[in-house]
Amino acid sequence: MHGLAGKGDFKVFRKIEAIIREEALDKVRDALADIGIVGMNVFEIRGHGRLGSQEHSWRYTYLHKDMLPKIQLNVILSERNVEATVQAIMNAARTGQEGDGIIFIYPVEDVVRVRTGERGGEALSYPDDIDQRRHQQKS
C-alpha cells in the first residue's frame, strides 16, 4: 500500500484507451506523468477513423494509405481520476486537425497484481502516483 491510508478502498475502476498520433506520444506521456499517472501500456497500431483512407503525393505519384500508424495508450485507474486523465490526454494530443485521436473509457471489474496477489486499489498503487499526490495535498 506504500503507506497511504485508504488507498486500497477503490471500488470502481476504469480503463482509458486512447488512440493518438504517433508524434503526440511524448507530450501525452509527459502530461500524464505531470498529473501522477505512472503506469500505462503503449502499443503501435494501424487503423483509420472518420478520415478513412488518404492519398499522399510523392515524387509525382499518388500513394493510397488506408491504414495509418497510430499509438494506443492504455491506463487503468480509479474512477475519481478519469476526468483529469482524459483532460491531460486531450490537451497534450490535440492539434486541432482531423486525426488527433479518440478516447474510450471502459469499466474494469477488478485488478490483480500477479507478483503479490494484491487486488483492487492495492494493485494499482505506485509511489508518487495521482492518488498519493492528492492525499498529500489534503494533508
N, C-alpha and C positions, 0 to 999 in steps of 0.2 A: 504494500500500500504506500510505500515511500513516505510514511509519517504524516499523511494527510487525512485527518479525521473526516469521516463521511464520504470519502472519495468512492468507496465501493457501493454507495447507495443508489447508483444509477439504476433506473428501471426500464427506461426506453432508450434504445439505440437507433441510430440511422447510418446508412451508407450513402455517402455522396460520391457519385460517379460523374466526373467532369470530362468532357471531350473538348480539347482545346487545340489551338495551333501549336505546332512543334516549337516555334520560336517564342512562344509565351511561357514555356515550362519554367525557365529560371525565375522570371518575375513572379509567377504564381507560387512556386516553391518558397521564394523569399517572403512573399506576403503571408503565406501560411505560417512560416517559422516566426514571423513578427508577432502573430497573434497567439502563438504557442501550440500550433499543430505540428507535432514532431513525428508522427507515424503516418506513412502513406505508401501506396504502391503505384508504380508508374509503368505503363505499357505503351509500346509503339504499335499503332494500329493503322489501318487504312479504311476509308469509308467516304461517304458523302451524305449530305443532308438535303436541304431545300435547293441548293445550287445544282444538284445533280452532277452531270459530267461537265467538264470545262475544256475549252480549246485554248491552246497556247501556241503562239507563233515562235518559231525558232529557225533561223537560217532559211528564210523564205519558205518554210514548211509549217503546216499546222499540225500540232500534236494533240490528240484527243486523250484526256485523262478522265477516267470515270471513278477512280478510287484514289483519293488524296491522302497523303500521310498526315496523321493526327496523333495526339497524345491522349491516352486515357489515364486519368488520375483517380484513385480510389482512396477514400478516407472513411474510417468507421469512428463514430464519436457519439457522445451523449446528445440527446435531443436538444438540450439547452444551448449547445454550441453550434447548431446547424446554421442559423441565420448569419452569425459572424463569419463563419467559414464560407458560406455561399457569397457573401458580400466581398470578402477578400479575394476569392477566385474571380468574380466578375470584374472587380476594379482592376486587377492585375492583367486579366486576359483580354479585356475589351479594347478593340482598336476602332470600333465604330463601323467596320466593314463587314459584309456578309462573310460567314465562315469563321467568326470568332469562337463559336462553340456552343455547347449546350450542357446543362447540369441536370442530372437525375437524382432524386432523393428516394431511397428505399427504406422500409422498416427492416430492422435486424432483430431477430428473436433472442439471440444470446451470443456471447463471445467467450471463448475458452483459450487461455494461453497454454500451449502444448507443453512447454518445459515445466511449468509449476502447477498446472491444473487450475489456476485462478480463473474465476468466471466473472462475467459482468464488468462492472466498473473497475474491479481489481485488475482484470486482464488488460484493460485499456489505459491504465495509469502509467505515466512516464515522468521522470524528474523534469521539472520546469515546463510542464505542458499547460495547456489553456486553463484547465481546472485548478491546477496548483497556483497559477498566477492570479486567478480570480479569488481564490481563498486568501492569498497573501494581501491582496488589495483590500479585502474586507477586514483583515486583522489590524 
